[in-house]
Amino acid sequence: MSTPLLSVRLRYDEDVVLARQRARQMAAAVGFDRQDQTRIATAVSEIARNAFRYAKDAKVEFLLEGVTRPQVLSIVVQDRGPGVADLPAVLDGRYRSQTGMGVGIMGARRLMDRFTIESSPSGTTVVLRKIVPRETPLFGADAISMLSERLSRETPRTAAEEVQQQNQELLRALEELTRRQGEIAAVNRELEDTNRGVVALYAELNDKADHLRRADEIKTRFISNMSHEFRTPVNSIQALARLLIERTDGELTPEQERQVLFIRQSADALSELVNDLLDLAKIEAGKTVVRANEFVVRDLFGALRGMLRPLLVGDTVNLVFEETSNLTNLHTDEAKVSQILRNFISNALKFTASGEVRVTAESGADGRTVVFRVSDTGIGIAEEDQERIFQEFAQIDNPIQRRVKGTGLGLPLCRRLAELLGGTVAVESRQGLGSTFSATIPTVYVVAGGDVAATWELEPLRTPVLVVEDSLETLLIYEKYFAGSGFQMLPAYSVREAREGLASIRPRAVVLDIGLRGEDGWGLLMEIKRRDDLQGVPVLVVTTVEDERKALALGADGFFLKPVERRQLLHALTRLTAPHALRSILIVDDEEISRYVLRQHLMTPEHVIWEAANGDEAVRVARDERPDVVCLDLTMPDADGHEVLRRLKADPATCDIPIVIVTAQPLDDELRGRLGPADGLLPKQGISRASALATIEAAIRGESGR
């Protein structure tokens, strides 16, 4: 929505004064403070004075844009003059006219949030925009009408009164500057007084931190070395005990068998302790690597069911895994999630004499996590012990605990692993009534801390696109959208991460979600458009906020409401980053490796690539997407390439699409004759990037090289 409030015609000198007054009144009416009122009035005055001086038939129009908070105050100054000479030099700050026109334009540009100017020999249009304070209520149609009517009734001040008003504003500004200079001087004195103490404190803290770091490194190294030293003899004891129990060297008496079983149980417990110590030492040393991959919770539960069922020693306890078919896929370290659940389930089985152990998983309340729960009907845990069990080597005194004594490291390790994945663990329990251990794990693993740009590895053959999106599910969708295209996604989960990335990397485009949780997406849009080092970087807004007009007014180069389709997104990015080199290519081949090889050869920033694994899919995609060229394999199990070629050329919707045959068959005269309407040939043997690109371009231009 863009609603006019009022307008001022610039016919006389007094009208320039009136435009300044109206700008101040308008700014005050929509909630700007005094300083911003002065900034807006000054910017409008400068541009209006230029329009009046250099042109005729000029006017100033005030509008309020946007249907969501914060709205945008827009001031449009139009004239029908000869245009601004040397406009690029003026905007670069290199040009000054004798009357100071360049100074006025640059000054107004700095005072506003958004400044655009279009000039030609038939006239000039300047648009000044400033975001209304967030605390200002949303102006609807009725409120805007009342505001416009009230402002039009206000009596304009005389030129002398306006000069007096400007003098008062200057005096207030000088007073504010003097006050701030005094505050800065006082702060500087205070900083000088405390700086020496701070330096001494930092030196002491550094010494202590270094001492603690060395002690921690010694402890970690000791645990790691001792664990490795323990592992060899423990493995030997386990192997020897197994030989004795299997009667490799002769029979054992019942008493000897009992003794050997005790030896094996002790060795197994010691082996478990060593493994847990090694895992904890790795995490503390920061050497644990998270290997994120996409997996299905149902498959994870299936593996755990088969792995842990042997721990059931009787029919008194049931191990139940609930159905999880409605859960989204996870993109995190499956092995570490499995290790957490194995610990939870094995503990539950140990301390449950009868009843059941139930394993469940459900989406978290925020939609960005999965909550795993392991509930049992066992002995339960007293409230005062529920935090202690997550401390290393902590044990609870209980008859069952003494009988199945563990290492005291399993639960602390679960907590460390969950935190490593960005999650948490918790317990709910009542003594004698059972326990429920839970692990809340993000659906997508996010690298914690540090400079986000450090995790970006730019691919030289792909166009980097910064995607600012706090929905992990949406980022996963974008990742699949960009796969096989010429674009590389650089994800940022917040405004802070986006700024960190932009400090070191200049993307070719930005995809921005305005509706970031608790953050100012509008502010980031304006910041990108105002920064000199990001000039020319297009911003595509993809959001749930239905305010396209405001997005475009603040500089967005495109706008989509979620959910956006892959074709729409890729075509928009291609239009913004390479408007004159758009090429969409459909690769048809039943062999995935062949599609991959050809895709790698054709992957450039100017190409959008589609894939089809069979003939029917190829015809459907060709009809829906209308690619610039089709690369067609001749030998496919469901439909012969010749048949697909015939269907594409017979269909009015696809008959004009060039088709390049990609084949491993020898390119003899007989084959060339049978291909008929094909527009190019590309042999699989000896294929290169240069030959693939050249063949594609020749087919598109109609220069068949067959």
ABEGO torsion letter per residue (X at the ends): XBBBABBBBBABAAAAAAAAAAAAAAAAAAGBBAAAAAAAAAAAAAAAAAAAAABBGBBBBBBBBEABOBBBBBBBBBBABAEBBGAAAAAAGABBBAAGAAAAAAAAAAABABBBBBBBAAEBBBBBBBBBBAABBBBBAAAAAAAAAAAAABBBBBAAAAAAAAAAAAAAAAAAAAAAAAAAAAAAAAAAAAAAAAAAAAAAAAAAAAAAAAAAAAAAAAAAAAAAAAAAAAAAAAAAAAAAAAGAAEBBBAAAAAAAAAAAAAAAAAAAAAAAAAAAAAAAAGABBBBBBBBBAAAAAAAAAAAAAAABABAABBBBBBBAAABBBBBBBAAAAAAAAAAAAAAAAAABABEBBBBBBBBBAAGABBBBBBBBABAEBBAAAAAAAABBGBBBBBAAAAAABBAGAAAAAAAAAAAAAGBBBBBBBBBGAEBBBBBBBBABBBBBEEBAAAABBBBAABBBBBBBBABAAAAAAAAAAABGBABBBBBBABAAAAAAAAAABBBABBBBBABBBGBBAAAAAAAAAABAAABGBBBBBBBABBBAAAAAAAGBABBBBOBBBAAAAAAAAAAAABAAABBBBBBBBABAAAAAAAAAAABBAABBBBBBABAAAAAAAAAAAGBABBBBBABBAABBAAAAAAAAAABAAAAABBBBBBBABBBBAAAAAAAEABABBBBABGBBAAAAAAAAAAAAAGBBAX
